[in-house]
């Protein structure tokens, strides 16, 4: 036998500690082979581990080797955030250029609206202001044009007031047509068609003026009207049966305006395009659309009464312009917001299915070379 002691392995004590602790000594494990306890982080055997058989700190203790550092390594429970691609420029801030969550869509809509506020206000006012003025003027004789304050002061005026809210059926029919159809359905569709190119231009760092946006819709107004009539006829058929079929139709056609305006499709093709894009993500699109609608409804209700209540107190005979302001001003914010949400849903659907993010990134050479933010 050689006098040279055998080299010790991971389950044997180091030289000078053959046998380890006795069965009654601290550290004894009832006769089990001795195992070295993990060293303190950063500890290494003197000599740098160059001695034959010397112990060296294993990977995983203390500082990670440089080759192991990267996403997912670091403090326990910490993960390096992913650098998701973005669009836009310094004017808009970073816009989501990846499959979007609810917060991405809402945040992106507010960013685009803030960056293009003047354009959004002018486009909405161009379509809605004439209707609001006409509707408010037709309502000037409601309650005889007398304000609620006078009724409180002299209750006998109630007996002298015409019980019909309008002087003629023509006034009543005009208000129903404007408020129930044109302003609630047609104007949002036209605003959506006008603002969709504004969103796409913002993604590649460009701007579309209000005149350009309005002109692009007016040139194809007859086709937009055909698409509007077809969509709402189908929604009306669904509403005859139940509210749910009407919501289903509304959801499937919510992307018609962006498809019609951005891809320059015809009415029927734009409707079919919307159905194809919405189909794989019907429930998320329905939920986001309803949430955006609720936000717009509460904002309209809160801001509208600021002008409508004084108009009712003073009397619509003289304060009917305040009534028009109460319906117009909130819509200058909420209606573009709804249109921008619909356009971002359209962009999200095309990113998921068609790689639109790559096309938008390639549209700007400076952005294709590296991140813009």
C-alpha positions as CSV (number, residue, x, y, z in Angstrom):
1,X,0.0,0.0,0.0
2,X,1.1,3.5,-0.8
3,X,1.8,5.9,2.0
4,X,0.1,8.7,0.1
5,X,-3.4,9.2,1.6
6,X,-6.3,9.0,-0.9
7,X,-7.8,12.3,-2.1
8,X,-11.0,13.1,-0.3
9,X,-14.2,13.6,-2.1
10,X,-17.4,15.6,-1.4
11,X,-18.6,13.1,1.2
12,X,-15.3,12.7,3.0
13,X,-13.6,15.0,5.5
14,X,-10.6,17.1,4.4
15,X,-7.1,16.0,5.2
16,X,-6.4,16.2,8.9
17,X,-10.0,15.3,9.8
18,X,-10.2,11.6,9.1
19,X,-13.1,10.1,10.8
20,X,-14.8,13.4,11.4
21,X,-16.5,14.0,14.7
22,X,-17.1,11.1,17.0
23,X,-20.6,9.9,17.6
24,X,-20.8,11.9,20.8
25,X,-19.1,15.1,19.5
26,X,-20.9,18.1,18.0
27,X,-21.6,17.6,14.4
28,X,-21.9,13.9,14.6
29,X,-24.6,12.4,12.4
30,X,-24.8,9.0,14.1
31,X,-22.0,7.4,12.1
32,X,-22.9,8.9,8.8
33,X,-20.1,10.2,6.6
34,X,-19.2,13.8,7.3
35,X,-20.4,16.4,4.7
36,X,-19.0,19.9,4.5
37,X,-21.5,22.6,5.4
38,X,-22.1,25.3,2.8
39,X,-19.5,28.1,3.2
40,X,-20.5,31.7,3.7
41,X,-21.2,33.6,0.4
42,X,-18.0,34.7,-1.1
43,X,-15.7,32.2,0.9
44,X,-13.1,30.4,-1.0
45,X,-10.3,28.1,0.2
46,X,-7.0,29.9,0.7
47,X,-4.9,29.5,-2.3
48,X,-7.6,30.3,-4.8
49,X,-8.6,26.6,-5.1
50,X,-5.4,25.8,-7.0
51,X,-4.3,23.1,-4.6
52,X,-5.0,19.6,-5.8
53,X,-8.3,18.5,-4.3
54,X,-8.9,22.0,-2.9
55,X,-12.5,23.1,-2.4
56,X,-13.9,25.9,-4.6
57,X,-17.2,27.7,-4.2
58,X,-19.8,26.1,-6.4
59,X,-21.9,28.1,-8.8
60,X,-25.2,29.2,-7.3
61,X,-23.7,30.5,-4.1
62,X,-23.1,34.2,-3.7
63,X,-22.5,36.2,-6.9
64,X,-23.7,34.6,-10.2
65,X,-21.0,34.0,-12.8
66,X,-21.1,36.5,-15.6
67,X,-22.1,33.8,-18.1
68,X,-25.2,33.1,-16.0
69,X,-26.4,36.7,-15.6
70,X,-29.3,37.8,-17.8
71,X,-33.1,38.0,-17.8
72,X,-34.5,35.9,-15.0
73,X,-31.3,36.0,-12.8
74,X,-30.8,38.2,-9.8
75,X,-32.6,38.6,-6.5
76,X,-35.2,35.9,-5.6
77,X,-38.6,36.8,-7.0
78,X,-37.2,39.5,-9.3
79,X,-37.4,39.3,-13.1
80,X,-36.0,41.8,-15.4
81,X,-38.8,43.6,-17.3
82,X,-39.1,42.8,-20.9
83,X,-38.4,45.6,-23.4
84,X,-41.6,45.5,-25.4
85,X,-41.5,47.4,-28.8
86,X,-43.1,50.8,-28.9
87,X,-44.3,53.2,-31.6
88,X,-45.0,56.9,-31.6
89,X,-42.6,59.7,-31.1
90,X,-41.7,62.4,-28.5
91,X,-45.0,64.1,-29.3
92,X,-47.2,61.1,-28.4
93,X,-44.9,59.2,-26.0
94,X,-44.4,55.5,-26.4
95,X,-47.4,53.7,-27.9
96,X,-47.9,50.0,-27.5
97,X,-46.6,48.1,-30.6
98,X,-47.2,44.6,-29.3
99,X,-50.3,42.5,-28.3
100,X,-52.1,44.9,-26.0
101,X,-53.8,44.4,-22.6
102,X,-56.8,46.5,-21.4
103,X,-54.4,49.0,-19.7
104,X,-52.3,49.3,-22.9
105,X,-55.4,50.2,-25.0
106,X,-56.8,52.7,-22.5
107,X,-53.4,54.3,-21.9
108,X,-52.7,54.4,-25.6
109,X,-56.0,56.0,-26.3
110,X,-55.4,58.8,-23.8
111,X,-51.9,59.4,-25.1
112,X,-53.1,59.7,-28.7
113,X,-56.0,61.9,-27.7
114,X,-53.7,64.2,-25.7
115,X,-51.2,64.5,-28.6
116,X,-53.9,65.1,-31.2
117,X,-56.4,67.0,-29.0
118,X,-56.9,69.9,-31.4
119,X,-57.5,67.6,-34.4
120,X,-59.9,65.4,-32.4
121,X,-61.9,68.4,-31.2
122,X,-62.2,70.0,-34.6
123,X,-63.2,66.7,-36.3
124,X,-65.9,66.0,-33.7
125,X,-67.2,69.5,-33.7
126,X,-67.4,69.5,-37.5
127,X,-69.8,66.6,-37.5
128,X,-71.7,67.2,-34.3
129,X,-72.0,71.0,-33.8
130,X,-74.6,71.6,-36.5
131,X,-76.8,68.7,-35.1
132,X,-76.6,70.0,-31.5
133,X,-77.5,73.5,-32.5
134,X,-80.5,72.3,-34.5
135,X,-81.7,69.9,-31.8
136,X,-81.4,72.5,-29.1
137,X,-83.3,75.1,-31.1
138,X,-86.1,72.7,-31.7
139,X,-86.4,72.2,-28.0
140,X,-86.6,75.9,-27.2
141,X,-90.4,75.7,-26.6
142,X,-90.3,72.8,-24.1
143,X,-92.4,73.9,-21.1
144,X,-93.3,77.0,-23.1
145,X,-89.7,78.1,-22.9
146,X,-90.2,79.0,-19.2
147,X,-87.4,78.1,-16.8
148,X,-87.8,76.0,-13.7
149,X,-87.1,79.0,-11.5
150,X,-90.2,80.8,-12.6
151,X,-92.3,77.7,-12.0
152,X,-90.9,77.6,-8.4
153,X,-91.8,81.2,-8.0
154,X,-95.3,81.0,-9.6
155,X,-96.8,77.5,-9.6
156,X,-99.8,78.7,-11.4
157,X,-97.8,78.8,-14.7
158,X,-98.1,75.1,-14.9
159,X,-101.8,75.4,-15.8
160,X,-101.0,77.9,-18.6
161,X,-98.2,75.7,-20.1
162,X,-98.9,73.6,-23.1
163,X,-98.8,70.0,-21.9
164,X,-97.1,68.8,-25.1
165,X,-93.3,69.4,-24.9
166,X,-93.2,70.5,-28.6
167,X,-95.4,72.9,-30.6
168,X,-95.6,70.5,-33.5
169,X,-94.9,66.9,-34.5
170,X,-92.3,68.2,-36.9
171,X,-90.2,69.5,-34.0
172,X,-90.7,66.3,-32.1
173,X,-89.7,64.2,-35.1
174,X,-86.6,66.3,-35.7
175,X,-85.4,66.0,-32.2
176,X,-85.9,62.2,-32.2
177,X,-84.1,61.9,-35.5
178,X,-81.1,64.0,-34.4
179,X,-80.8,62.7,-30.9
180,X,-81.8,59.1,-31.3
181,X,-80.1,58.3,-34.6
182,X,-77.7,60.8,-36.1
183,X,-75.9,62.0,-33.0
184,X,-75.9,58.7,-31.1
185,X,-74.9,56.5,-34.0
186,X,-73.9,58.3,-37.2
187,X,-71.6,60.9,-35.8
188,X,-69.5,58.4,-33.8
189,X,-69.1,56.3,-36.9
190,X,-68.0,59.2,-39.0
191,X,-65.6,60.4,-36.2
192,X,-64.2,56.9,-36.0
193,X,-63.6,56.9,-39.8
194,X,-61.9,60.3,-39.6
195,X,-59.6,59.6,-36.6
196,X,-58.4,56.2,-37.5
197,X,-55.7,57.6,-39.9
198,X,-54.7,60.0,-37.2
199,X,-53.8,57.0,-34.9
200,X,-51.9,55.2,-37.6
201,X,-50.0,58.4,-38.4
202,X,-49.1,58.9,-34.7
203,X,-47.6,55.4,-34.6
204,X,-45.0,56.2,-37.2
205,X,-44.3,59.7,-35.9
206,X,-46.4,61.7,-38.4
207,X,-49.4,64.0,-38.1
208,X,-52.7,64.3,-39.9
209,X,-54.5,67.6,-39.8
210,X,-58.1,68.0,-39.1
211,X,-58.8,69.1,-42.6
212,X,-57.2,66.0,-44.1
213,X,-59.1,63.8,-41.7
214,X,-62.5,65.4,-42.5
215,X,-61.8,65.5,-46.2
216,X,-60.9,61.8,-46.3
217,X,-64.3,61.0,-44.9
218,X,-66.3,63.4,-47.1
219,X,-64.8,62.0,-50.2
220,X,-66.2,58.6,-49.4
221,X,-69.2,59.7,-47.4
222,X,-71.7,57.8,-49.6
223,X,-69.8,54.6,-48.9
224,X,-69.6,55.4,-45.2
225,X,-73.4,55.9,-45.1
226,X,-74.0,52.5,-46.7
227,X,-71.7,50.8,-44.1
228,X,-73.5,52.7,-41.3
229,X,-77.0,51.6,-42.5
230,X,-76.0,48.0,-43.0
231,X,-74.4,47.7,-39.6
232,X,-77.3,49.3,-37.7
233,X,-79.9,47.3,-39.6
234,X,-78.2,44.1,-38.4
235,X,-78.0,45.5,-34.9
236,X,-81.7,46.4,-35.1
237,X,-82.6,42.9,-36.1
238,X,-80.7,41.6,-33.1
239,X,-82.3,44.1,-30.8
240,X,-85.8,42.9,-31.9
241,X,-85.0,39.5,-30.4
242,X,-83.0,40.4,-27.4
243,X,-80.3,42.7,-26.1
244,X,-77.6,40.0,-26.3
245,X,-77.9,39.6,-30.1
246,X,-77.6,43.3,-30.5
247,X,-74.4,43.4,-28.5
248,X,-73.0,40.5,-30.5
249,X,-73.6,42.4,-33.8
250,X,-72.2,45.6,-32.3
251,X,-69.0,43.7,-31.2
252,X,-68.4,42.0,-34.5
253,X,-68.7,45.3,-36.4
254,X,-66.9,47.6,-34.0
255,X,-63.8,47.6,-36.2
256,X,-65.6,48.5,-39.4
257,X,-64.7,52.2,-39.2
258,X,-61.0,51.7,-38.9
259,X,-60.9,49.0,-41.6
260,X,-63.0,51.2,-43.9
261,X,-60.8,54.2,-43.4
262,X,-57.3,52.7,-43.0
263,X,-57.5,50.0,-45.6
264,X,-59.8,52.0,-47.9
265,X,-62.2,49.1,-48.2
266,X,-65.8,49.2,-49.4
267,X,-68.7,49.0,-47.0
268,X,-69.4,45.2,-47.2
269,X,-65.7,44.3,-47.3
270,X,-65.0,46.5,-44.3
271,X,-67.8,44.8,-42.3
272,X,-66.4,41.4,-43.3
273,X,-62.9,42.5,-42.3
274,X,-64.1,43.5,-38.9
275,X,-65.8,40.2,-38.4
276,X,-62.6,38.3,-39.3
277,X,-60.5,40.4,-36.9
278,X,-62.9,40.3,-34.0
279,X,-63.7,36.6,-34.2
280,X,-60.7,35.1,-32.4
281,X,-61.0,37.6,-29.6
282,X,-64.7,38.3,-29.3
283,X,-65.0,38.4,-25.5
284,X,-62.1,40.7,-24.9
285,X,-63.3,43.1,-27.6
286,X,-66.8,43.1,-26.2
287,X,-65.5,43.8,-22.6
288,X,-63.2,46.6,-23.7
289,X,-65.9,48.2,-25.9
290,X,-68.5,48.1,-23.1
291,X,-66.0,49.6,-20.6
292,X,-65.1,52.4,-22.9
293,X,-68.8,53.1,-23.5
294,X,-69.4,53.2,-19.7
295,X,-66.5,55.7,-19.2
296,X,-67.9,57.9,-22.0
297,X,-71.4,57.7,-20.5
298,X,-70.4,58.8,-17.0
299,X,-68.2,61.6,-18.3
300,X,-71.0,62.9,-20.6
301,X,-73.5,62.7,-17.7
302,X,-71.1,64.5,-15.3
303,X,-70.1,67.3,-17.6
304,X,-73.3,67.7,-19.5
305,X,-75.3,68.9,-16.4
306,X,-72.9,71.8,-15.9
307,X,-74.6,73.5,-18.9
308,X,-77.9,71.7,-19.1
309,X,-79.1,72.4,-15.6
310,X,-78.6,76.2,-15.9
311,X,-80.4,76.1,-19.2
312,X,-83.4,74.3,-17.6
313,X,-83.5,76.8,-14.7
314,X,-83.3,79.9,-17.0
315,X,-85.6,78.5,-19.6
316,X,-84.9,77.1,-23.0
317,X,-86.7,79.9,-24.7
318,X,-83.6,82.0,-24.2
319,X,-81.0,79.6,-22.9
320,X,-81.2,76.9,-25.7
321,X,-77.6,77.6,-26.7
322,X,-76.5,76.4,-23.3
323,X,-78.4,73.1,-23.9
324,X,-76.4,72.7,-27.1
325,X,-73.2,73.4,-25.2
326,X,-74.1,70.8,-22.6
327,X,-74.4,68.0,-25.3
328,X,-71.5,69.2,-27.4
329,X,-68.6,69.9,-25.0
330,X,-68.5,66.5,-23.2
331,X,-68.7,64.7,-26.6
332,X,-65.6,66.6,-27.8
333,X,-63.6,64.4,-25.4
334,X,-65.6,61.2,-25.1
335,X,-66.5,60.6,-28.8
336,X,-62.8,60.8,-29.9
337,X,-61.9,58.5,-27.0
338,X,-64.4,55.8,-28.2
339,X,-63.0,56.1,-31.7
340,X,-59.4,55.8,-30.6
341,X,-60.2,52.7,-28.5
342,X,-61.8,51.1,-31.5
343,X,-58.8,51.9,-33.7
344,X,-56.4,50.5,-31.1
345,X,-58.5,47.3,-30.9
346,X,-58.1,47.1,-34.7
347,X,-54.3,47.6,-34.5
348,X,-54.1,45.0,-31.7
349,X,-56.0,42.4,-33.8
350,X,-53.7,43.0,-36.8
351,X,-50.6,42.7,-34.6
352,X,-51.8,39.4,-33.2
353,X,-52.8,37.9,-36.6
354,X,-50.8,39.7,-39.3
355,X,-47.6,41.1,-37.7
356,X,-48.6,44.7,-38.2
357,X,-46.0,45.7,-35.6
358,X,-43.3,44.7,-38.0
359,X,-44.9,46.8,-40.7
360,X,-45.2,49.9,-38.5
361,X,-41.6,49.5,-37.3
362,X,-40.4,49.3,-40.9
363,X,-42.3,52.4,-41.8
364,X,-39.8,54.5,-39.8
365,X,-36.1,53.8,-40.6
366,X,-34.9,55.5,-37.4
367,X,-37.2,53.3,-35.3
368,X,-36.3,50.1,-37.2
369,X,-32.7,50.6,-36.3
370,X,-33.3,50.8,-32.6
371,X,-35.8,51.7,-29.8
372,X,-37.2,55.2,-30.0
373,X,-37.5,55.6,-26.3
